Amino acid sequence: MPDNPYTNKLNKLPGVDTILNYPDVSNLEKEHSHDVVVHAIRKVLDRIRQGILNGGEEPQIKKIVSDIFMTVQGITGRLFKPVINATGVVIHTNLGRAPFGKQVVSDVQELITGYSNLEYDLTNACRGNRGDHVREIIRFLTNAEDAIVVNNNAAAIILTLNTLALQKDVIISRGELIEIGGSFRIPEIMAASGARMIEVGTTNRTRIEDYEGTIGPATGILFKAHKSNFSIKGFTEEASIKQLSALGKKHSVPLIYDIGSGLLRKPRGLPIKDEPDVRQAIEDGADIVTFSCDKLLGGPQAGIIAGKKELIGRFSCAPMMRALRVGKLTLAFLNAACRHYLDDEILISATPLFKMLERPVNELERLARTLQQELGTLRIDVVIIESTGQCGGGTLPDLEIKSYAVKLKPGSKRKKDKALWAEEIFKKLHFLERPVIGVLRKGDVIFDVLTVFEEDISYITSAIAKVVKEVNAQ
C-alpha cells in the first residue's frame, strides 16, 4: 500500500516534549503555567498538521515558536485595552462608544467592589426589584409613566414588538427601514420578533394618510424609527409624533418610537437642537419610546423602554424579559450617568461626550499646537491641519464639528514611499500596550484632537516618537 504523500512531512514535526526543551519555549514556561504552554503547543501543532493535509508545507521551527508565543499571549495577555482615540469621532462604536467620566466611575466603585441591595428591599426587609434603582430617575427625566431596562436597544425593540404585535401587523414608513449597525436591520428585527412588517409611503415621503389607509383589524403597532445615523434632504415629508399619536388613539393602536440615539432631554448650550429627545417624544404622545444608553445618554450599553405604565407592566411580565435583563454593573453605571442629567452644568463638565461636543475651537487649536510643539522637541516633523469631527455612534449625522488635527510629515528619505510609511506608523501604533488610534487618510496619518484629553498629550507624543523612529530605522 503506497505511503500517504503527507506522512513524511507529518513525521518531521517535532513533538510536544521536544518543543518544550527549546530555550525560548522553556523560558516561556517560566513566565506562564506548564498547562498553558502545552495547550498552546498542541493548538499550533494541530493547525500545522491540518495545513499539511491541505497541501501546505511544514514551517521552520522559528515560525512554530513564534506561533506558540502568539497563542500563549492570546490566552494570558490583556487583549481588552485602553486606547487613545485620536479619530475625531466622539461616540466611536469600535472604541467603546460613550466614555465614562471619572465622577461616574467614582460613584459606582463601592457598589461594584462589594455587596449591594441589587434585589433587596431595604425598607421592607424582603426581596426587591432590580429595576427600582433606575426607574424613578428615568421617569423624572423623561416624564414617562414607567420604564424598564434591557441589555441594548435592539433587545428593547424585539421585546416591544414580540409582546405587543406577535403575529400582528406593524406599520412603518419605508424611509425608516434603517440599519442599526453591524448589518442589524429593522426588517430583520421585525421578523425575529414574530411581527409582520407593513411598509407605507416612499423612501422620501410618507404622510399620515399612508398610515391611516393601512390600519386594519390585524394592526398591532404604529412604529416610527428615528433616522439617527443618516439623513434624507430635499423633497421629503414624514408624519410627526403628534399626528401618529392622534391616529393611534383613534384606532386604539399604540405608537412605538425607536429614538435610538438616547438623548434624554436637551441640555442648554450644546449643538443638538435638531436631535429628538425622549422627554419631548413622550410629551408629544408616543406610548412607548425605546433608546440606547451608551450613545447620547453617556451611560453603559443598555436599552430603555419608557412610556405608558400599562404597557411597561406587560413587558416586565413577558417571558423574554428574564433573558434580556441587565446586571448590577449596568444598573450602577446607568444610575450614575442619569444623575448627571439633573444639572446641566454638571452634565456637561462630568460627561466626556458632552464636554467634547462643546469644546471651543480655540481650545482645540491650542491642544494641536501643544502636540505639535512636544513632537517638535523630539524632532518629529508635523503640520497642523483643520479637521471636521463627528458625533458618531449612529447619532447626529448632519453635525460637523470644527476641529484641528496633527499630520505627520515623512523625512526626506521616506517621501517617495510616503503612503507606505504612513501605513506602517498607523499600524504599529495599534500594537502598543496602550494603542493610539489615529486616521489613515489619502496616504497620511493624522491625529484629531477633538477626542483627545489634555492629560494624554505626553503619552501620545512619546508613542508617536517611538514608532516613527522605529519605522525610519528600517
C-alpha positions, 0 to 999 in steps of 0.5 A: 500500500503506497505511503500517504504523500503527507506522512513524511512531512507529518513525521518531521514535526517535532513533538510536544516534549521536544518543543518544550526543551527549546530555550525560548519555549522553556523560558516561556514556561517560566513566565506562564503555567506548564498547562498553558504552554502545552495547550498552546503547543498542541493548538499550533501543532494541530493547525500545522498538521491540518495545513499539511493535509491541505497541501501546505508545507511544514514551517521552520521551527522559528515560525512554530515558536513564534506561533506558540508565543502568539497563542500563549499571549492570546490566552494570558495577555490583556487583549481588552485595552485602553486606547487613545482615540485620536479619530475625531469621532466622539461616540466611536462604536469600535472604541467603546462608544460613550466614555465614562467620566471619572465622577461616574466611575467614582460613584459606582466603585463601592457598589461594584467592589462589594455587596449591594441591595441589587434585589433587596428591599431595604425598607421592607426587609424582603426581596426587591426589584432590580429595576427600582434603582433606575426607574424613578430617575428615568421617569423624572427625566423623561416624564414617562409613566414607567420604564424598564431596562434591557441589555441594548436597544435592539433587545428593547425593540424585539421585546416591544414588538414580540409582546405587543404585535406577535403575529400582528401587523406593524406599520412603518414608513419605508424611509425608516427601514434603517440599519442599526449597525453591524448589518442589524436591520429593522426588517430583520428585527421585525421578523425575529420578533414574530411581527409582520412588517407593513411598509407605507409611503416612499423612501422620501415621503410618507404622510399620515394618510399612508398610515391611516389607509393601512390600519386594519383589524390585524394592526398591532403597532404604529412604529416610527424609527428615528433616522439617527445615523443618516439623513434624507434632504430635499423633497421629503415629508414624514408624519410627526409624533403628534399626528401618529399619536392622534391616529393611534388613539383613534384606532386604539393602536399604540405608537412605538418610537425607536429614538435610538440615539438616547438623548434624554432631554436637551441640555442648554448650550450644546449643538443638538437642537435638531436631535429628538429627545425622549422627554419631548417624544413622550410629551408629544404622545408616543406610548412607548419610546425605546433608546440606547444608553451608551450613545447620547445618554453617556451611560453603559450599553443598555436599552430603555423602554419608557412610556405608558405604565400599562404597557411597561407592566406587560413587558416586565411580565413577558417571558423574554424579559428574564433573558434580556435583563441587565446586571448590577454593573449596568444598573450602577453605571446607568444610575450614575450617568442619569444623575448627571442629567439633573444639572446641566452644568454638571452634565456637561463638565462630568460627561466626556461626550458632552464636554467634547461636543462643546469644546471651543475651537480655540481650545482645540487649536491650542491642544494641536499646537501643544502636540505639535510643539512636544513632537517638535522637541523630539524632532518629529516633523508635523503640520497642523491641519483643520479637521471636521469631527463627528458625533458618531455612534449612529447619532447626529449625522448632519453635525460637523464639528470644527476641529484641528488635527496633527499630520505627520510629515515623512523625512526626506528619505521616506517621501517617495514611499510616503503612503507606505510609511504612513501605513506602517506608523498607523499600524504599529501604533495599534500594537502598543500596550496602550494603542493610539488610534489615529486616521489613515487618510489619502496616504497620511496619518493624522491625529484629531484632537477633538477626542483627545484629553489634555492629560494624554498629550505626553503619552501620545507624543512619546508613542508617536516618537517611538514608532516613527523612529522605529519605522525610519530605522528600517 
